[in-house]
Amino acid sequence: MIRTLIFAVDAKLRHALEQLPEKDSSITIGGSADDLKSLIRLADKSPAAVVLTQEMPSTEQLQDWRVRHNDTAWVLFLAPKSELAGLEALRAGASAILRPDANLAEIIATIRMVAGGLAVIPQHLVAALSSGFEIVSGRSSETDDDQPRLSKREMAVLTALADGLSNKEIARQLGISFHTVKFHVGSILEKLEVDTRTEAIVKAVQLGMVML
């Protein structure tokens, strides 16, 4: 079961998201909240795999969240025209971005993907990432001299992550064990100085290390 929490001020969106279990019995809704404190209380009672949100918490709030619930994937509902906000959300740790009018089938597919450790980056943001756009400052990304030093195997794993493969799929593709993949992913996150797979992909694209 994929336990999911809803963090939304809009009552209409909340009501629509609460219907997800009717369409997919593998998804359970652990509760809805319209403020972060209420969301944290819900998560503390029973950790969630996914949070569906209209607004990403601040970097400081997310850091506090990760102390308790490091494996939660965040799915943000955001209008396509909000490119800067989308890029900032990916940098903050969003695993996926969906349009506010996404249908239940799209939302269910996204929940399944992010719960499996995959990132869902909208096409309109891929171009901005590939151009080296610096999310926080608006400047170009770091120079080659500043690039983290990844081993050939780590680069292969990073490329597979950017292709949307899960750890099990990467293990099969590279002919290594699942646990070895997890070790390499952990090392990649540490070297790129990020906390999530999504952030690793975003930063790697900005640095020109991989292409989406």
KAZIGI-V65880 format. One record per pair of residues at least 12 apart in sequence whose C-alpha atoms are under 8 Angstrom apart, sorted by the first residue. I is the first residue (numbers start at 0). J is the second residue. D is the distance in Angstrom with one decimal. If there is no record, write none. Layout:
# KAZIGI-V65880
i=(I/I)
j=(J/J)
d=(D/D)
This chain:
# KAZIGI-V65880
i=(0/0/0/1/1/1/1/1/1/1/1/2/2/2/2/2/2/2/2/3/3/3/3/3/3/3/3/3/3/4/4/4/4/4/4/4/4/4/4/4/4/5/5/5/5/5/5/5/5/6/6/6/6/6/6/6/6/6/6/6/7/7/7/7/7/7/7/7/8/8/8/8/13/16/19/19/22/23/29/29/29/35/39/42/43/46/47/47/48/48/48/48/49/49/49/49/49/49/49/50/50/50/50/51/51/51/51/52/52/52/52/53/53/53/54/54/55/55/55/55/57/58/61/72/72/72/72/72/73/73/73/73/74/74/74/74/74/74/75/75/75/75/75/76/76/76/76/77/77/77/77/78/78/78/79/79/82/82/83/85/86/86/86/87/87/89/89/89/90/90/90/90/91/92/92/92/92/93/94/94/94/94/94/94/95/95/95/95/95/95/96/96/96/97/115/116/116/117/117/117/117/117/117/118/118/118/125/128/128/128/129/129/129/129/129/130/131/131/131/131/132/133/140/140/141/141/142/143/146/147/147/148/149/149/152/153/153/153/153/156/156/156/156/157/157/157/157/158/160/160/161/161/161/161/162/166/166/184/187/191)
j=(25/26/27/25/26/27/47/48/49/111/114/26/27/28/29/46/47/48/49/26/27/28/29/30/47/48/49/50/51/28/29/30/31/32/38/41/42/47/49/50/51/28/30/31/32/38/50/51/52/31/32/33/34/35/38/50/51/52/53/54/31/32/33/34/51/52/53/54/32/33/34/53/31/103/103/107/103/107/41/45/47/56/64/68/67/68/68/71/70/71/72/114/71/72/73/74/110/113/114/71/72/73/74/73/74/75/76/73/74/75/76/75/76/77/75/76/75/88/91/93/91/91/91/93/94/113/114/116/92/93/94/95/93/94/95/96/97/110/88/93/95/96/97/96/97/98/99/96/97/98/99/97/98/99/98/123/123/124/134/124/124/128/134/134/135/197/198/201/134/198/201/202/198/194/195/197/198/197/113/117/118/119/120/197/109/113/118/119/120/121/119/120/121/121/165/165/196/160/163/164/165/196/197/163/196/197/211/201/204/205/204/205/207/210/211/205/204/205/206/207/205/205/205/206/205/206/206/206/206/190/191/190/187/190/183/183/184/186/187/169/180/183/184/184/187/200/209/209/196/200/200/209/210/211/211/180/181/196/199/203)
d=(4.8/5.7/6.7/6.0/4.8/6.0/7.6/6.1/7.4/7.9/7.2/6.1/4.9/6.0/6.1/7.8/5.0/5.5/6.7/6.9/5.9/4.9/5.7/7.7/5.5/6.1/4.8/5.7/7.3/5.8/5.4/5.4/6.0/8.0/7.6/7.9/7.8/6.5/6.4/4.8/6.2/7.6/6.4/4.5/6.1/7.9/5.8/4.9/6.1/6.0/4.9/5.6/7.1/7.6/6.7/6.9/6.0/4.6/6.6/7.8/7.5/6.4/5.1/7.8/7.8/5.6/5.3/7.5/7.7/4.8/7.7/7.4/7.2/7.7/6.7/7.3/7.7/7.4/7.3/7.9/7.5/7.7/7.7/7.9/7.7/6.7/8.0/6.3/6.8/4.8/6.2/6.1/5.4/4.7/5.8/7.2/6.9/7.6/6.5/7.0/6.3/4.9/6.1/6.2/4.9/6.2/7.7/7.1/6.1/5.0/6.3/5.7/5.1/7.0/6.6/7.6/7.0/6.5/7.8/7.5/7.7/6.1/7.9/7.0/5.7/6.1/6.6/7.9/7.3/4.9/5.4/6.7/6.1/5.9/4.8/5.7/7.2/7.7/7.9/6.7/6.3/4.8/6.1/5.8/4.8/5.4/5.0/6.5/6.1/5.3/5.8/7.9/5.3/6.2/6.5/7.4/7.9/6.7/7.3/7.4/7.0/7.9/5.8/5.6/6.7/7.0/6.5/7.1/6.9/5.7/7.0/8.0/7.5/7.8/6.6/6.7/6.0/7.1/6.3/7.4/5.0/6.3/7.9/5.6/7.3/7.2/5.8/4.5/5.8/8.0/6.7/6.3/6.6/7.5/6.8/6.4/7.4/7.8/5.8/7.0/6.4/7.7/7.6/6.7/7.5/5.6/6.9/6.9/6.1/5.8/5.8/6.2/7.4/6.9/7.4/7.2/7.1/4.4/6.7/7.3/6.5/7.1/5.8/6.0/8.0/6.2/7.4/7.5/6.9/6.0/6.2/7.4/7.3/7.6/7.9/5.9/7.5/7.9/6.6/6.8/7.3/7.1/7.2/7.6/7.4/7.5/7.8/6.1/7.6/7.1/5.7/7.2/7.5/6.3/7.0/6.2/6.9/7.9/7.5/7.9)
